[in-house]
Amino acid sequence: MSDPDDMPALHPAHLPPPDLASLAGPRRSDPPRILLLYGSLRKRSYSRLAAEEAARILARLGAETRLYNPSGLPLPDDAPADHPKVAELREAVTWSEGMVWSSPERHGAMTGIMKAQIDWIPLTLGAVRPTQGKTLAVMQVSGGSQSFNAVNQMRILGRWMRCLTIPNQSSVPKAFQQFGEDGRMKPSPFYDRIVDVMEELVKFTLLTRDAKDYLTDRYSERVEDGAALIARVNAT
């Protein structure tokens, strides 16, 4: 076996041991800020109702929430980035420390409305990465039997957006049976699961928000020359 210290491809100066102090540093006590996105514009949108229910649970857990209304958001690349709805979305993402994405499943996938919102969120704004290190919870509602297509797709996008997507998730089948005429979700194991997801989201947000810069600091970018890094990030 070769010498384990013989690593000619490695730049040792850019790979220090994990810093426990950076991981366990001081924790802020202000409310975690959570943005909720939903993927339907129907008058009785079950993805919106699920997101509203999630927002109530988050508030109960001490979080500050915003619910973004996608009505009027143009298709990606069909309007300038300073369009009011685009600017509103990007400001809300920048404000947030965590997000909830709630989409219907349509044709076996998340809706175009959900995807358009995600597509309008850039990977970079100058040298700032607006979603990197933010926590994310994913939920879906279905008109028929339980499915996980939409949440699985959103997990892929969350990883691509460099979010810290929590392990738990929610999938509500036959959503029309799960909400009353008042728009509130009925007691059920599906409601309990949303409570589980929101509780986990708040815990993960509190755990990671003050260490997110350290958690997302990368060896490959430390090795890279600063000017080269900025040029690559701005070209993404």
C-alpha positions as CSV (number, residue, x, y, z in Angstrom):
1,M,0.0,0.0,0.0
2,S,1.3,3.5,-0.9
3,D,2.2,6.1,1.8
4,P,-1.2,7.7,3.0
5,D,0.6,11.0,3.3
6,D,1.8,10.9,-0.3
7,M,-1.0,12.9,-1.9
8,P,0.5,14.9,-4.8
9,A,-2.9,16.2,-6.0
10,L,-3.8,17.7,-2.7
11,H,-3.1,21.2,-1.5
12,P,-2.6,20.6,2.2
13,A,-2.7,24.3,3.2
14,H,-6.3,24.5,1.9
15,L,-7.6,21.5,3.9
16,P,-7.4,22.1,7.6
17,P,-9.0,19.8,10.1
18,P,-12.7,20.5,10.9
19,D,-13.0,23.4,13.3
20,L,-15.4,22.4,16.1
21,A,-15.6,25.9,17.4
22,S,-17.0,27.1,14.0
23,L,-19.6,24.4,14.1
24,A,-20.6,24.9,17.7
25,G,-20.3,28.7,17.9
26,P,-22.8,31.1,19.4
27,R,-26.4,30.7,18.4
28,R,-28.7,33.7,17.8
29,S,-32.1,33.7,19.5
30,D,-34.0,35.8,17.0
31,P,-36.8,34.0,15.1
32,P,-35.7,31.9,12.1
33,R,-37.0,33.5,8.8
34,I,-38.8,31.0,6.6
35,L,-40.1,31.7,3.0
36,L,-42.9,29.5,1.7
37,L,-43.5,29.0,-2.0
38,Y,-46.5,27.1,-3.5
39,G,-47.1,25.8,-7.0
40,S,-50.8,26.5,-8.0
41,L,-52.9,29.5,-8.8
42,R,-56.3,27.9,-8.5
43,K,-58.8,29.7,-6.2
44,R,-58.8,26.6,-4.0
45,S,-55.1,25.7,-4.3
46,Y,-54.3,22.8,-2.1
47,S,-50.5,23.4,-2.3
48,R,-51.3,27.0,-1.1
49,L,-53.5,25.7,1.7
50,A,-50.8,23.2,2.8
51,A,-48.3,26.0,2.7
52,E,-50.6,28.2,4.8
53,E,-51.0,25.4,7.3
54,A,-47.2,25.0,7.4
55,A,-46.9,28.7,8.1
56,R,-49.2,28.5,11.1
57,I,-47.2,25.6,12.5
58,L,-43.9,27.5,11.9
59,A,-45.3,30.6,13.7
60,R,-46.3,28.3,16.6
61,L,-42.7,27.1,16.7
62,G,-41.4,30.7,16.8
63,A,-40.5,31.3,13.2
64,E,-41.2,34.5,11.2
65,T,-42.8,33.6,7.8
66,R,-43.5,35.0,4.4
67,L,-45.8,33.4,1.8
68,Y,-45.0,34.4,-1.7
69,N,-47.9,34.7,-4.2
70,P,-46.7,33.6,-7.7
71,S,-49.6,35.2,-9.5
72,G,-48.2,37.6,-12.1
73,L,-44.7,36.1,-12.1
74,P,-43.5,36.0,-15.7
75,L,-42.0,33.0,-17.3
76,P,-38.3,32.7,-16.8
77,D,-36.4,34.9,-19.4
78,D,-39.6,36.5,-20.6
79,A,-39.1,39.6,-18.5
80,P,-36.1,41.5,-17.1
81,A,-34.9,40.7,-13.6
82,D,-36.1,44.0,-12.3
83,H,-39.8,42.9,-13.0
84,P,-41.7,43.7,-9.7
85,K,-42.7,40.1,-9.1
86,V,-39.2,38.8,-9.8
87,A,-37.6,41.4,-7.5
88,E,-40.2,40.6,-4.8
89,L,-39.3,36.9,-5.0
90,R,-35.5,37.5,-5.0
91,E,-35.8,39.9,-2.1
92,A,-37.8,37.3,-0.1
93,V,-35.3,34.5,-0.8
94,T,-32.4,36.8,0.3
95,W,-34.4,37.7,3.5
96,S,-35.0,34.0,4.3
97,E,-32.9,31.6,6.3
98,G,-35.0,28.6,5.3
99,M,-37.7,27.8,2.7
100,V,-40.7,25.5,2.2
101,W,-41.5,24.4,-1.4
102,S,-45.1,23.1,-1.7
103,S,-46.2,21.8,-5.1
104,P,-49.0,19.9,-6.6
105,E,-48.1,16.9,-8.7
106,R,-49.2,17.4,-12.2
107,H,-48.5,14.9,-15.0
108,G,-46.2,13.1,-12.7
109,A,-44.1,16.2,-11.9
110,M,-44.0,19.4,-10.0
111,T,-46.0,22.2,-11.7
112,G,-44.5,24.7,-14.1
113,I,-45.6,27.4,-11.6
114,M,-43.4,25.9,-9.0
115,K,-40.5,25.4,-11.4
116,A,-40.8,29.0,-12.7
117,Q,-40.3,30.3,-9.2
118,I,-37.2,28.2,-8.6
119,D,-35.8,29.1,-12.0
120,W,-36.2,32.8,-11.2
121,I,-34.0,32.3,-8.2
122,P,-30.4,32.7,-9.5
123,L,-27.5,30.6,-8.2
124,T,-25.6,33.9,-7.9
125,L,-26.3,37.6,-7.5
126,G,-22.9,39.1,-8.1
127,A,-20.7,37.2,-5.7
128,V,-23.6,36.3,-3.4
129,R,-25.3,32.9,-3.6
130,P,-28.8,33.6,-2.4
131,T,-29.8,30.0,-1.6
132,Q,-26.5,28.5,-0.5
133,G,-26.7,27.1,3.0
134,K,-30.4,27.9,3.5
135,T,-32.5,25.1,4.9
136,L,-35.3,23.6,2.7
137,A,-38.3,21.5,3.3
138,V,-40.3,20.0,0.4
139,M,-44.0,19.1,0.3
140,Q,-46.4,17.9,-2.3
141,V,-50.2,17.4,-2.7
142,S,-51.8,15.0,-5.1
143,G,-55.4,14.6,-6.4
144,G,-55.1,10.8,-6.4
145,S,-53.0,8.2,-4.5
146,Q,-49.9,9.1,-2.7
147,S,-46.8,9.9,-4.8
148,F,-43.4,11.3,-4.3
149,N,-42.5,12.5,-7.8
150,A,-42.7,16.2,-7.0
151,V,-40.8,16.1,-3.7
152,N,-38.1,14.0,-5.4
153,Q,-37.7,16.5,-8.1
154,M,-37.6,19.4,-5.7
155,R,-34.9,17.6,-3.7
156,I,-32.8,17.5,-6.9
157,L,-33.4,21.2,-7.4
158,G,-32.7,22.0,-3.7
159,R,-29.3,20.2,-4.0
160,W,-28.6,22.1,-7.3
161,M,-29.4,25.4,-5.5
162,R,-27.0,24.4,-2.7
163,C,-29.7,24.3,-0.1
164,L,-29.5,22.1,3.1
165,T,-32.6,20.0,2.3
166,I,-33.9,18.4,5.5
167,P,-34.5,14.6,5.5
168,N,-38.2,14.7,6.3
169,Q,-40.8,15.5,3.7
170,S,-44.6,15.6,3.2
171,S,-46.8,14.0,0.5
172,V,-50.6,14.5,0.9
173,P,-52.7,12.2,-1.3
174,K,-56.4,13.0,-2.3
175,A,-55.8,16.5,-1.0
176,F,-59.5,17.4,-1.6
177,Q,-60.4,15.1,1.3
178,Q,-57.8,16.6,3.7
179,F,-59.1,20.2,3.8
180,G,-62.4,21.5,5.1
181,E,-64.5,24.2,3.5
182,D,-62.7,26.8,5.7
183,G,-59.4,25.9,4.0
184,R,-58.0,24.3,7.2
185,M,-56.4,20.9,7.2
186,K,-58.3,18.2,9.0
187,P,-56.7,16.2,11.8
188,S,-55.0,13.2,10.2
189,P,-51.6,11.4,10.0
190,F,-50.9,13.6,6.9
191,Y,-51.4,16.8,9.1
192,D,-49.1,15.3,11.7
193,R,-46.5,14.7,9.1
194,I,-46.5,18.3,8.1
195,V,-46.0,19.2,11.8
196,D,-43.1,16.8,11.9
197,V,-41.5,18.4,8.8
198,M,-41.9,22.0,10.0
199,E,-40.5,21.1,13.5
200,E,-37.5,19.5,11.8
201,L,-37.1,22.5,9.5
202,V,-37.0,24.9,12.4
203,K,-34.5,22.8,14.3
204,F,-32.2,22.4,11.3
205,T,-32.4,26.1,10.6
206,L,-31.5,27.1,14.2
207,L,-28.7,24.5,14.1
208,T,-27.1,25.6,10.8
209,R,-27.9,29.3,10.1
210,D,-25.0,30.7,12.1
211,A,-22.6,28.2,10.7
212,K,-23.8,28.1,7.1
213,D,-20.8,30.0,5.7
214,Y,-18.4,27.5,7.4
215,L,-20.6,24.5,6.4
216,T,-20.6,25.5,2.7
217,D,-16.9,26.6,2.5
218,R,-15.2,24.3,-0.1
219,Y,-11.7,23.0,-0.6
220,S,-12.0,23.4,-4.3
221,E,-12.8,27.1,-4.0
222,R,-10.1,27.7,-1.4
223,V,-7.6,26.3,-3.8
224,E,-8.9,28.5,-6.6
225,D,-7.4,31.9,-7.2
226,G,-9.8,34.6,-5.9
227,A,-10.1,36.4,-9.2
228,A,-10.7,33.1,-11.0
229,L,-13.4,32.2,-8.5
230,I,-15.3,35.5,-8.9
231,A,-15.1,35.2,-12.7
232,R,-16.5,31.6,-12.6
233,V,-19.2,32.5,-10.1
234,N,-20.4,35.4,-12.1
235,A,-20.4,33.3,-15.3
236,T,-22.6,30.6,-13.7
